[in-house]
Amino acid sequence: MLIERTLAAVFGSNCYVLAAEPGGSALVIDPGAGATRGVMALLRSYNLTLGAILLTHGHADHVWDAQRLIDTAVTEGRVTTGLAGAPTDPTRVPVYIPQPDLYRLDDPDTTTGISVDGRTFADLTGTQWLRPADVRPFPQAGFGAAVELVPGVALQAVPAPGHSEGSTMFFFNAQLGDNQLLFEAEELDDPADISEQEYLVALSGDVIFKGSVGRTDLPGGDQYQMWATLRLLASAVDPATVLLPGHGAATTMAHEHEANPYLAEAKIRGGETGA
């Protein structure tokens, strides 16, 4: 399986490219502002076509380049066609987002509520928001079993509200060898003669980072929900799970049990309601 990462220029959000194999159809996760160039380089490098986009949540720094990426892939002839359930219009690519955050795609700048020295997110990027033409809620079936948004990439969703109402983590199994993200997560330390093995991987969005967690002070955030989410993850997620966060370095659940003070706090306070 292919798992690659590129960075968005604004706020440095992580954008991931997943595909079953070179030459296949790619699922792109969270194309933030400025991610298009890096994603297209990866598509060309592995001879991939763009099959679908998945957003872990609806904040501006994770969604901004979705339609720009689609437009560029269309121009270069790198859009997947001929798949069952795919749009008949070759200029459209489905963009999936958890239902509770779907409303944010009408105006992610305003609904995210981020500004720097009075400048909006659009001001920081120097571009205007382009709402994707084919927005879809992530399939409800995917919360109970793994679903394929592109061939060979099966994801199962777990709701993880707190950072936003719709924040969701997506889990999948991957056969990986000497992938750089595994070295970063400290799963591997010797690059010589590494055979492929199966890993449980989670796209954790802005729920949990290496040594930190997502903020809850933006519109739609809820600290009590975040504590509850983190306590559930701490008790239910296999410690060996490799976490691919929305910002910063890859990590594992085991590492966060040992070194994340916010996760430790949530284990204690996860039952609080604020009432």
C-alpha positions as MATLAB code, in Angstrom:
seq = 'MLIERTLAAVFGSNCYVLAAEPGGSALVIDPGAGATRGVMALLRSYNLTLGAILLTHGHADHVWDAQRLIDTAVTEGRVTTGLAGAPTDPTRVPVYIPQPDLYRLDDPDTTTGISVDGRTFADLTGTQWLRPADVRPFPQAGFGAAVELVPGVALQAVPAPGHSEGSTMFFFNAQLGDNQLLFEAEELDDPADISEQEYLVALSGDVIFKGSVGRTDLPGGDQYQMWATLRLLASAVDPATVLLPGHGAATTMAHEHEANPYLAEAKIRGGETGA';
ca = [
       0.000    0.000    0.000;
       1.130    3.552   -0.699;
       0.940    6.162    2.059;
       2.612    9.485    1.350;
       2.404   12.905    2.971;
       2.795   16.442    1.764;
       2.347   19.708    3.671;
      -0.029   22.574    3.048;
       1.739   25.920    2.943;
      -0.705   27.706    5.250;
      -0.657   26.453    8.869;
       1.415   23.421    7.827;
      -1.452   20.927    7.877;
      -0.654   17.393    6.771;
      -2.157   16.086    3.548;
      -1.969   12.354    2.866;
      -2.164   10.373   -0.370;
      -3.323    6.748   -0.087;
      -3.473    4.159   -2.860;
      -3.527    0.380   -3.074;
      -0.573    0.363   -5.483;
       1.303    2.481   -8.046;
      -0.765    3.193  -11.122;
      -4.002    3.014   -9.154;
      -6.659    5.375   -7.884;
      -5.678    7.692   -5.022;
      -7.588    8.889   -1.990;
      -6.349   12.292   -0.829;
      -6.882   13.276    2.793;
      -7.233   16.920    3.928;
      -5.828   19.008    1.048;
      -5.188   22.274    2.872;
      -4.202   25.615    1.380;
      -1.192   25.128   -0.861;
      -1.270   21.316   -0.856;
      -2.140   20.942   -4.534;
       1.424   21.209   -5.815;
       2.746   18.488   -3.510;
      -0.197   16.173   -4.127;
       0.138   16.469   -7.888;
       3.850   15.674   -7.637;
       2.988   12.476   -5.757;
       0.289   11.525   -8.250;
       2.765   11.918  -11.104;
       5.538   10.096   -9.257;
       3.403    6.996   -8.679;
       1.299    7.343  -11.858;
      -1.864    7.700   -9.780;
      -5.203    9.227  -10.642;
      -7.349   11.200   -8.224;
     -10.293    9.034   -7.199;
     -11.714   10.813   -4.158;
     -10.955   13.309   -1.410;
     -11.677   12.685    2.275;
     -11.835   15.442    4.884;
     -11.320   14.500    8.530;
     -13.239   17.624    9.544;
     -14.378   20.914    8.029;
     -11.825   23.474    9.194;
     -10.416   25.771    6.545;
      -6.799   24.641    6.908;
      -7.802   21.063    6.003;
     -10.218   21.651    3.116;
      -9.093   24.764    1.253;
      -7.471   23.207   -1.813;
     -10.038   20.461   -2.451;
     -11.548   21.973   -5.595;
      -8.233   23.430   -6.759;
      -6.707   19.968   -6.564;
      -9.608   18.534   -8.548;
      -9.313   21.248  -11.202;
      -5.570   20.654  -11.562;
      -6.005   16.864  -11.752;
      -8.674   17.305  -14.430;
      -6.394   19.597  -16.450;
      -3.594   17.019  -16.308;
      -5.867   14.067  -17.057;
      -5.283   12.514  -13.643;
      -8.854   11.825  -12.555;
     -10.065    8.262  -12.050;
     -12.783    7.272  -14.510;
     -14.817    4.167  -15.163;
     -15.338    3.074  -11.549;
     -18.708    1.816  -10.326;
     -20.451    4.674   -8.539;
     -18.060    7.288   -9.907;
     -19.507   10.497  -11.341;
     -20.276   10.301  -15.047;
     -18.885   13.827  -15.407;
     -15.077   13.415  -15.722;
     -14.537   16.884  -14.242;
     -16.088   15.907  -10.892;
     -14.404   14.053   -8.018;
     -16.339   13.137   -4.854;
     -15.317   14.967   -1.683;
     -16.366   13.135    1.478;
     -16.775   14.759    4.884;
     -18.449   13.619    8.131;
     -22.079   14.768    8.100;
     -21.921   17.068   11.190;
     -19.214   19.204    9.530;
     -20.738   19.285    6.055;
     -22.267   22.716    6.645;
     -18.784   24.161    7.084;
     -18.018   23.702    3.394;
     -20.426   26.512    2.554;
     -17.993   28.962    4.171;
     -15.071   27.302    5.976;
     -13.323   30.614    6.623;
     -16.191   31.961    8.724;
     -17.136   28.679   10.395;
     -13.532   27.925   11.389;
     -13.131   31.350   12.969;
      -9.353   31.621   12.584;
      -7.734   35.017   12.097;
      -4.212   36.336   12.474;
      -3.765   40.030   13.221;
      -7.222   40.672   11.841;
      -6.581   38.734    8.638;
      -8.983   35.947    7.706;
      -7.896   32.562    6.428;
      -8.684   33.692    2.875;
      -6.483   36.746    3.446;
      -3.635   34.511    4.604;
      -3.898   32.289    1.538;
      -4.445   35.103   -0.933;
      -7.230   33.040   -2.545;
     -10.980   32.672   -2.280;
     -12.824   29.564   -1.156;
     -14.042   27.287   -3.953;
     -16.744   24.901   -2.751;
     -16.241   21.453   -4.307;
     -18.845   20.553   -6.903;
     -19.509   17.047   -5.544;
     -19.626   17.079   -1.732;
     -20.926   13.948   -0.027;
     -21.333   12.913    3.605;
     -19.030   10.050    4.539;
     -21.118    6.873    4.077;
     -22.999    5.904    7.214;
     -22.075    2.281    6.558;
     -18.451    3.248    7.119;
     -19.079    3.801   10.841;
     -19.831    0.116   11.331;
     -17.589   -1.542    8.755;
     -14.793   -0.613    6.415;
     -15.806    0.990    3.104;
     -13.753    1.659   -0.020;
     -13.840    5.206   -1.350;
     -11.274    4.147   -3.959;
     -10.407    0.553   -4.905;
      -8.191   -1.220   -2.400;
      -8.329    1.439    0.325;
     -10.890    0.426    2.956;
     -11.541    2.783    5.870;
     -13.660    2.517    8.992;
     -14.763    5.709   10.726;
     -14.954    6.465   14.437;
     -16.650    9.735   15.511;
     -14.264   11.852   17.582;
     -15.975   15.185   18.347;
     -14.450   17.909   20.471;
     -12.218   19.809   18.062;
     -15.268   20.189   15.828;
     -18.700   18.571   15.824;
     -17.826   16.244   12.963;
     -14.208   15.427   13.726;
     -13.689   11.774   12.842;
     -10.818    9.300   12.890;
     -10.447    6.837   10.028;
      -8.826    3.423   10.589;
      -7.394    1.086    7.986;
      -5.011   -1.855    7.648;
      -1.902   -1.387    5.535;
       0.932   -3.626    4.371;
       3.992   -1.409    4.739;
       7.750   -1.811    4.484;
      10.288    0.968    4.906;
       7.748    3.792    4.774;
       9.258    7.019    6.115;
       6.222    7.653    8.287;
       6.990    4.462   10.231;
      10.484    5.726   11.041;
       8.965    9.019   12.135;
       6.521    7.186   14.399;
       9.494    5.248   15.842;
       8.057    1.953   14.630;
      11.220    1.308   12.612;
      14.824    2.256   13.317;
      16.894    0.294   10.778;
      16.284    1.005    7.091;
      18.087   -2.138    5.907;
      16.157   -5.150    4.584;
      12.747   -4.317    6.015;
      10.056   -6.778    4.980;
       6.469   -5.655    4.659;
       4.081   -6.311    7.506;
       0.552   -5.300    8.383;
      -0.106   -2.215   10.491;
      -3.282   -0.718   11.868;
      -3.197    2.948   10.868;
      -5.468    5.828   11.878;
      -5.923    9.191   10.206;
      -6.398   11.181   13.401;
      -7.033   14.640   11.925;
      -6.907   17.296   14.622;
      -8.052   14.941   17.381;
      -4.700   13.736   18.679;
      -1.154   14.781   17.781;
       2.268   13.674   18.916;
       2.338   15.070   22.458;
      -0.766   17.183   22.059;
      -4.433   17.280   20.996;
      -6.710   19.515   18.966;
      -7.832   22.839   20.366;
     -11.434   23.255   21.496;
     -11.786   27.036   21.525;
     -12.913   27.406   17.898;
     -16.609   27.520   16.891;
     -18.139   24.075   17.379;
     -15.386   22.916   19.726;
     -16.252   21.391   23.082;
     -13.710   20.599   25.791;
     -15.939   18.068   27.554;
     -16.573   16.224   24.307;
     -12.838   16.219   23.633;
     -12.072   14.676   27.025;
     -14.722   12.011   26.410;
     -13.362   11.299   22.930;
      -9.794   10.989   24.157;
     -10.763    8.737   27.068;
     -12.616    6.441   24.663;
      -9.644    6.334   22.293;
      -7.271    5.622   25.176;
      -9.336    2.619   26.252;
     -10.389    1.254   22.859;
      -7.568    1.851   20.354;
      -4.810   -0.742   20.073;
      -1.595    0.836   21.427;
       0.255   -0.440   18.343;
      -1.892    1.754   16.067;
       0.110    4.191   13.942;
      -1.431    7.658   14.098;
      -1.204   10.022   11.115;
      -2.259   13.402   12.529;
      -3.441   16.567   10.832;
      -0.379   18.479   12.033;
       3.096   17.428   13.083;
       4.847   14.078   13.193;
       3.428   10.583   12.921;
       3.207    8.716   16.207;
       1.647    5.648   17.827;
      -1.069    5.274   20.404;
       1.480    3.606   22.683;
       3.726    6.674   22.520;
       0.817    8.959   23.383;
      -0.095    6.825   26.398;
       3.415    7.434   27.690;
       4.099   11.012   26.631;
       0.897   12.964   25.961;
      -0.186   14.977   29.030;
      -3.539   15.874   27.451;
      -4.399   12.227   26.934;
      -3.425   11.539   30.546;
      -5.746   14.327   31.708;
      -8.591   12.987   29.578;
      -8.308    9.543   31.173;
      -9.227   11.248   34.439;
     -11.659   13.903   33.275;
     -13.379   12.108   30.389;
     -16.583   11.580   32.353;
     -17.116   15.252   33.214;
     -20.062   17.089   31.665;
     -19.625   20.664   32.837;
     -23.089   20.590   34.385;
];
